[in-house]
């Protein structure tokens, strides 16, 4: 196979559902000529309320399908899910040492750099907050800021289902439990959206915390890191392609891509071969 063909191989991206589209959006902005294949594991969502062994097994299954030459033969993988990264990225890197694998993590470091009050709210799934990877990240920032961590049970699922009343109610509940927001001393002036679903509720969060509080997610940093990790960039000068796969209802993924990415002609496919 020639080098141009190699460079045109797609970048794989997966999440438990549609939340990883927030990362995919940043990836496509950073790497507009690259080809992408996105897998929503919606048939097994949400990951954030599953045990670690289950998440590892799903991550291994999806990665094997994406990486296999008989299927999609990706040249890099972005695990666009905080829960899956925390539970499984080390396993995936051990099993696929030649494949560049990029994970995501709550953007605590960027928030610490932005914050003036040094009080930072962190919203994430319970699995992410309980993971050793997150605890290590938090420990590494000891003394730099106070992080108030709030598990957000049900929020990713509500966003997945586009249940606006539920999203609004849960955003209000969890920001209220986190504390008081503002830019005065003693208030929380940065809110970390520590699940890739949560940026799609940014409008609700913004109404709740006010215009001066920073909302911090990890889409753009992950996209820049992916560019640095790629061994070969696509040699094409044309916009890259996008393929959508779902282990759940493909129509729901197509609608989410239209709603959040503005892509109207991209129809998702049902991924039946790895639904069990």
C-alpha positions in Angstrom: 0.0 0.0 0.0 1.3 3.4 -0.9 2.0 6.2 1.6 -0.9 8.3 0.5 -3.3 5.4 1.0 -1.8 4.9 4.5 -2.3 8.6 5.3 -5.9 8.5 4.2 -6.8 5.8 6.7 -9.5 7.1 9.2 -9.1 8.2 12.7 -11.4 6.2 15.0 -13.4 7.9 17.7 -15.7 6.2 20.2 -17.9 7.1 23.1 -20.7 5.4 25.1 -23.1 7.5 23.0 -23.4 10.9 21.4 -21.3 12.8 24.0 -18.1 12.2 22.1 -19.5 14.3 19.3 -18.3 17.3 21.3 -14.7 16.0 20.9 -15.3 15.0 17.2 -16.4 18.6 16.5 -13.1 19.9 17.8 -11.1 17.2 16.0 -12.7 18.0 12.6 -12.0 21.7 13.1 -8.3 21.0 14.0 -7.9 18.3 11.3 -10.3 19.2 8.4 -8.7 16.9 5.8 -8.7 13.8 8.0 -11.2 11.0 7.6 -13.1 10.0 10.7 -15.2 7.1 11.8 -17.3 7.6 14.9 -18.9 4.8 17.0 -21.6 5.5 19.5 -22.0 2.5 21.8 -25.5 3.6 22.6 -26.7 0.1 23.0 -24.7 -0.2 26.1 -24.9 3.4 27.5 -24.4 5.0 29.9 -20.9 4.0 30.8 -20.7 6.4 33.8 -23.0 4.2 35.9 -21.5 0.8 34.9 -18.7 -1.1 36.7 -15.1 -0.8 35.5 -14.9 -4.4 34.1 -17.9 -3.8 31.9 -16.4 -0.5 30.5 -13.1 -2.2 29.9 -14.7 -5.0 27.9 -16.7 -2.6 25.8 -13.6 -0.5 25.1 -11.6 -3.5 24.1 -14.4 -4.8 21.8 -14.9 -1.4 20.0 -11.1 -0.9 19.6 -10.6 -4.3 18.1 -13.4 -3.6 15.6 -12.0 -0.2 14.6 -8.4 -1.4 14.5 -8.9 -4.6 12.6 -7.8 -4.5 8.9 -10.8 -6.6 8.1 -13.0 -3.8 9.3 -12.0 -0.1 9.5 -8.2 -0.2 9.8 -7.9 3.1 11.7 -4.5 4.9 12.0 -5.3 6.4 15.4 -7.9 6.1 18.1 -9.5 8.8 20.2 -11.4 7.5 23.3 -13.8 10.4 23.5 -15.3 9.3 26.9 -13.9 10.3 30.3 -15.2 7.1 31.9 -13.8 4.8 29.3 -10.4 6.6 29.4 -10.2 6.4 33.1 -11.1 2.7 33.1 -9.6 1.3 30.0 -7.1 3.5 28.1 -4.1 1.8 29.8 -5.4 -1.6 28.7 -5.9 -0.5 25.2 -2.4 0.9 24.9 -1.0 -2.4 26.2 -3.0 -4.4 23.7 -2.3 -2.1 20.7 1.2 -0.7 21.2 1.5 0.4 17.5 -1.7 2.4 17.5 -1.7 6.0 18.7 -4.4 6.1 21.3 -5.6 9.5 22.7 -7.7 9.6 25.8 -9.6 12.4 27.5 -9.7 13.6 31.0 -11.5 16.4 32.9 -9.8 19.7 32.1 -8.5 20.4 35.7 -5.1 21.8 34.6 -6.6 24.3 32.1 -9.1 25.3 34.8 -6.4 25.8 37.4 -4.6 28.1 35.0 -7.7 30.1 34.2 -9.1 30.5 37.8 -8.4 33.6 39.8 -10.4 32.6 42.9 -8.8 29.2 42.9 -12.2 27.5 43.6 -13.2 25.2 40.7 -16.3 23.1 40.3 -15.9 19.7 38.6 -19.0 18.0 37.1 -18.4 14.4 36.0 -19.8 10.9 36.1 -19.5 9.0 39.4 -17.2 6.4 37.6 -14.8 9.1 36.5 -14.6 10.7 39.9 -14.1 7.4 41.6 -11.4 6.2 39.2 -7.7 6.0 40.2 -6.8 8.0 37.1 -8.9 10.9 38.2 -7.6 10.7 41.8 -4.0 10.8 40.5 -4.8 13.8 38.3 -6.4 15.6 41.3 -3.5 14.7 43.6 -1.0 16.2 41.1 -2.7 19.6 41.4 -2.6 19.7 45.2 -2.1 23.3 46.4 -2.9 24.8 43.0 -6.7 25.2 43.5 -9.6 23.8 45.5 -11.6 21.4 43.4 -15.3 20.8 44.3 -16.2 17.5 42.6 -19.9 16.7 41.9 -21.1 13.4 40.5 -23.9 14.0 38.0 -26.0 10.8 38.0 -28.4 10.7 35.0 -27.2 13.8 33.2 -25.3 12.1 30.4 -28.3 9.8 29.8 -30.7 12.8 29.7 -28.4 14.5 27.1 -28.3 11.2 25.2 -32.1 11.2 25.0 -32.3 15.0 24.4 -34.7 15.2 27.3 -34.6 19.0 27.8 -36.7 19.3 30.9 -34.6 16.6 32.6 -31.4 18.2 31.4 -32.5 21.6 32.8 -33.5 20.1 36.1 -30.3 18.1 36.6 -28.0 21.0 35.6 -29.8 23.1 38.2 -29.5 20.4 40.8 -25.9 19.7 40.3 -24.6 23.3 40.0 -26.6 24.1 43.1 -24.9 21.2 45.0 -21.5 22.4 43.8 -21.7 25.8 45.4 -21.9 29.5 44.7 -20.5 30.8 41.4 -18.9 34.2 40.6 -15.6 36.0 40.3 -15.4 37.4 43.8 -13.0 35.8 46.3 -14.5 32.6 47.8 -16.7 31.9 44.8 -16.3 29.3 42.1 -15.1 31.0 38.9 -14.5 27.9 36.7 -16.8 25.0 36.0 -15.1 21.9 34.5 -17.5 19.9 32.2 -15.9 16.5 33.0 -18.0 14.3 30.7 -18.0 14.7 26.9 -21.8 14.9 26.9 -21.9 17.9 29.2 -20.8 20.6 26.6 -24.1 20.0 24.9 -25.7 21.4 28.0 -23.5 24.5 28.0 -26.4 26.9 27.4 -28.2 25.6 30.6 -25.0 25.8 32.6 -24.3 29.3 31.4 -27.8 30.5 32.5 -27.2 29.0 35.9 -23.6 30.1 36.7 -23.6 33.5 35.0 -21.6 35.1 32.1 -18.3 35.6 34.0 -17.7 32.0 35.0 -15.5 29.9 32.8 -16.9 26.7 31.4 -14.0 24.4 30.6 -14.1 21.2 28.5 -11.4 19.2 26.9 -12.4 19.1 23.2 -9.8 21.6 21.8 -6.8 20.3 23.9 -7.6 16.7 22.8 -7.8 17.8 19.1 -4.4 19.5 19.3 -2.9 16.5 21.1 -4.3 14.2 18.4 -2.6 16.2 15.7 0.8 15.9 17.6 0.3 12.1 17.9 -0.5 11.4 14.3 2.4 9.6 12.4 0.9 10.7 9.0 -1.5 13.5 8.2 -3.9 12.9 5.3 -2.2 14.2 2.1 -5.6 15.2 0.6 -6.5 18.9 0.3 -10.2 18.0 0.3 -12.4 18.0 3.4 -12.3 14.6 5.1 -15.1 12.1 5.2 -17.2 11.1 8.2 -18.7 7.6 8.8 -21.1 7.1 11.7 -21.8 3.8 13.4 -24.1 3.0 16.4 -24.7 -0.1 18.5 -28.1 1.5 19.4 -30.5 3.3 17.2 -28.6 4.8 14.2 -31.3 7.4 13.6 -30.7 8.9 17.0 -27.0 9.4 16.2 -27.8 10.9 12.8 -30.2 13.4 14.5 -27.5 14.3 17.1 -24.9 14.9 14.4 -27.4 17.1 12.5 -28.3 19.0 15.7 -24.8 19.5 17.2 -22.5 19.3 14.2 -24.7 20.7 11.5 -24.2 17.6 9.2 -27.5 16.8 7.5 -26.5 14.3 4.9 -24.6 11.9 7.1 -26.6 8.8 7.9 -25.5 6.5 10.7 -25.2 2.7 10.2 -26.2 0.0 12.7 -23.2 -1.8 14.0 -24.7 -5.3 14.6 -21.5 -7.3 14.7 -20.4 -6.1 18.2 -23.8 -5.6 19.9 -23.3 -8.7 22.1 
